[in-house]
């Protein structure tokens, strides 16, 4: 079967009411060479999985549905969908209409014309909630310092990959994937294009503070040893500071009648003990993730899969 020009992979979470309209608009996109849709139901609490299943069975447009057994997170859901994407280019986007459908064509056309392995999008004006925008900026701030990427490049969830890049990404089997970290381990042929960002049509973002922290940790720990190097530098700095303080205290004891106080001692102990506990927790996080990976914690579990539409086998 001839591969379509474009595959669109969408992780779905609690979007049952908007999915029919979204699928209808994607089916109508003018993509020369044809396109297909891969919907990954990431353990939605509503009936999104059944809606996806029904749409795949009734649509003349090629749709693949991957229904996960529980909620694994956006990046894990995308990893579950990429192996089922057959297009020469693959666009990853959200299910909330904040990535306007006309921009899909423009993003794909730009990717075809520039020949980059990955084309990211940036937004002229973001329409996320303030806390989500702040979290996104913090995540990109960390990425600038932890990932080997062009400085200032915005890591949007709306991006276009070549089939080669997607195939290399899916070779990763660890339980804590971070797509952008995997991308920059594979390629430096990356470009960006500015697009419009639409307001969310319905519902609220599935990204809670807890999920954002988990995403930061995946980037912070799984794809960089910078935290361990930071711990080493902080330990050396504190050791030098302690040595200097010891010399100062010894000199003062010889030359001056200094009062014996416990306040400064307790404050120093609390500061240094707190830093030590942070470093121990950081190393424990590394060891815990290694343990979960070695024990075979699944990246995702597929409950059922269906391919429908005119391109279905």
N, C-alpha and C positions, 0 to 999 in steps of 0.2 A: 504494500500500500504506500502511495506517495505521501511523504511527510508534508503537513501543512506549513505554510510560511510562518505562522505565529501560533504559539500556545499561550493562553492566559491562565495563570494559577492564582486562585483566590482562597485563602483560609477563611472559613465561614464560622461565625460564632454568634448565635442568637439573632439571626437575620431572616427569619422565616417570612416576615411580612414584606420585605423589600426584595427578596431573591427573584421572584418572577419578573419584576420590572427590570432588574439588573441583567438577568440572563437575556431577556428580549432585546435590550439595547446592545448588549455585546454581540448577539447574533446578527444584528443589522450593521455592524461595523464594516466599512468597505476595505477589506484587506485582500489585495491581489495575491493569488496563490492559496487563499483559504486560511481559516483559523479554527481553533478548537478551544474549549474551555475545560479546565480541571478545577472542580470544587472539592475542597477538603473540609468536611464537617469536623471541627475540633471540639467534640464533646459538648455541643450546644445544649442549653437547658430547655430550650423550646423545641418545636418540631422541625428545625432547620434540616436535620438529616432526612426526614421523610419528604420534605419539600424538594430537596436536591434529588432524591431518588426518583420522585415522580417527574420532575423536569427532564431528567436524563432519559426516562422511558418514553416521554411524549414528544420530545423535541426532534425536528428534522436536522437541527444544528448539532455538530459533534460535541458531546459533553461526557466527561468522565467524572464519576463521583467516588471519592475516597472517604469512607465513614470511619472515623477513629473511635476506639473503645471508650475513651475519656478525654478530658481536656489536657493536652500536652503543652500548649503554648504556641504562639504564632510561628516562631522559627521552626519548631518541630513539625508543625502542620505543613509548612512550606516544603520541608524536607520529605514529607510523605507524598506530596503532590508532584514534585519534580520528576521522579522516575516515570510518571505516566504522561509527561508532556513530550510530544513528538515533534514539535515545531522546530524550525531552524533558529528561530528566536523565541525567547520565553519572557513574558512580562509577568511580574509579580505585583499584585495590587490588593487593596482592601475591599471589603464588601459593603462599605457604608456610603458610597457615592461621593466621598470626599476627593477621590481621584476621578476627575471628569472624563467621561467616555471619549469625547473628541480628542483628548490629550493622549489616549492610547495609540491612535493612529500616528499622531505627530511624534511620539516617543519611538514607536517602532520604525518609522521612516528615518528618523535621525540615526538610530542604531544601524540600520542597513546602509546609510550613506557614509557614516564615519568609520565603520569597520571596527569599532571598539568591542572588547569582550563584554563590557558592562557599561550601561548608560544609566546614571542616577538622575533623579529629578530634584530640583529645588523649587521652593514656592515663593512667588513674589509677595504673597501675604498668607500667613498661616491662619487657619480658622479652628485650631484646637483650643481647649480650655487653657487658662493661664498656667495651671500647675503642670499640665501635659507638655506645654511649650517649654516651660522651664526644665522639666525632666529631659526632654529631647535635646535641649541645648547643653545640659550637663553631660549627657551621653556622648554627644559629638565632641565636647571639650576633652573628655577622657580618651575618646578614640584618636584625636589628634596626637595624643601623647603616648598611647599604648600600641596603636596599630601602625603598620608601615603603609600609610596612605598619604595622598596629597594633602597638605595642610589646608584646612578650611572647607574641604569637600563635605557637603551635607549628606549624611547616610540616610536617605529616604527609604521607606518600605516600598515605594513605587519605583520600580527599576526594570530594566530590560537586560537579559543575559543572552549570550549565544548558547546554543545547544552544547558546545564543547565545555563551556564554563559550568553549566548546570550538571553535566555528566561528572566532571571532576569534583564538584561540591558533594554530590550524593555518595561519593566514595567514603566520606566521613561517617563513622558509625557510632560516635560517642553520644551519650545521652544529653549533652548540654551544647547543642549547636548554636553558633552565632554566625549568621549568614555573611555579614560583612567581613568578619574576621576570616572566614573561609575564602571569601572572594580575594582578599588581598594576600592570602597565602598562594593563590593560583596565578594571578595576573596583575599587571600594572597598566594594561591597556584599558583605561577607564576615562569616561567623559561624563559631562553633566549637561542638563538642559533645564531651563526655567519654565515652569508651567503654572497654571492657575490651581488654586486649592479651594474646593467648594465646601460649603457648610454641610455638616452631617444632617441627613434627612430625618432620621428617626433613631431613638434610643440613645445610649451613652457608650462611650468608649469602653472596650473590654480590658483596657490597660489600667490596672489598679497600681497603687504605690508599691505593693508587694511584688507584682509582676515586673515593674520597672527595675526594682532593686535586683531581682533575679536575673534580668537581662544585663544589668551593669556587671553583676558578678561573673556572668558567662564571658563577657568581653574582658573583664579585669583579670580573671584568673585563667580561663581556658586558652586564651590566645596571647598571653604575655607573661614574662617572668619579671616584669618591672616591679610588681609588689614585693617580691622577694629581694630584689636589689634595693628597693626603698627601705625595707626592713634592715638590711645590712648597713646601709648608709646611716640610718637613724641610730642603730646600735653603736656604730663607730663614733658618731657625733656625741652621743650621750656618754660614752666611755671617756672621750677626751674632756667633755665638760665635767665629769666626775673627778677626773685626775686634776684638772685645774682647781676645782673647788676644794679638793683635799689639800693642795699646796697652800691655797689661801687660808684655810682653816688652821693649818699647821703654823703658818707665819703669824697669824693673829694670836694664836695661843702662846707663842714665844714672846711677842712684843707687847701685847695688850691684855688687859684683864677683861676678857669678853664674858658676858653672862651666858649661862647655859640655858638654852630654850628648846622647847619641844615642838613649838608651832611650825618653825621652818623645817625641822626634821620630818614631821608628819606630812607636810605639804610635799616635800621632795619625794618621800616614800610613795605617796598617792600618785604623783605624776609618773614616776618611773615604773611603778607597779602597773599602772593603767596602760602605759605604752607596751610593757612586756606582755600583758594579757592580750592586747590588740594583735601583737605580732604572733603570739601563740594561736590565737583564733584564726589568723590569716593562714598560717601553716596548716592548721587543722582543716580549714576549708579545702586547701589543695589536697591533703591526704584523703579527706572524705570523698571528694570527687573522683580521685584515683580509685578508691575502694569501690564506689558505685559503678564505675566504668569496667573494672576488672570483674565484678560480680555480674555483669551483663544487664544492667538496667536498660530497658528498651528506650530507644529514641522516640518511638511511637508504636502503637499496635493498631492494625487495621481490622475492624470488625467485619466490614463487607466492602466490596468494590463493584462498580457497575460502569459500563461504557455504552452510551446510547447515541442516537443520531445517525445521519446518513453515512458517516465514516466508520461506524462501529463494525467490527468483524462479524 
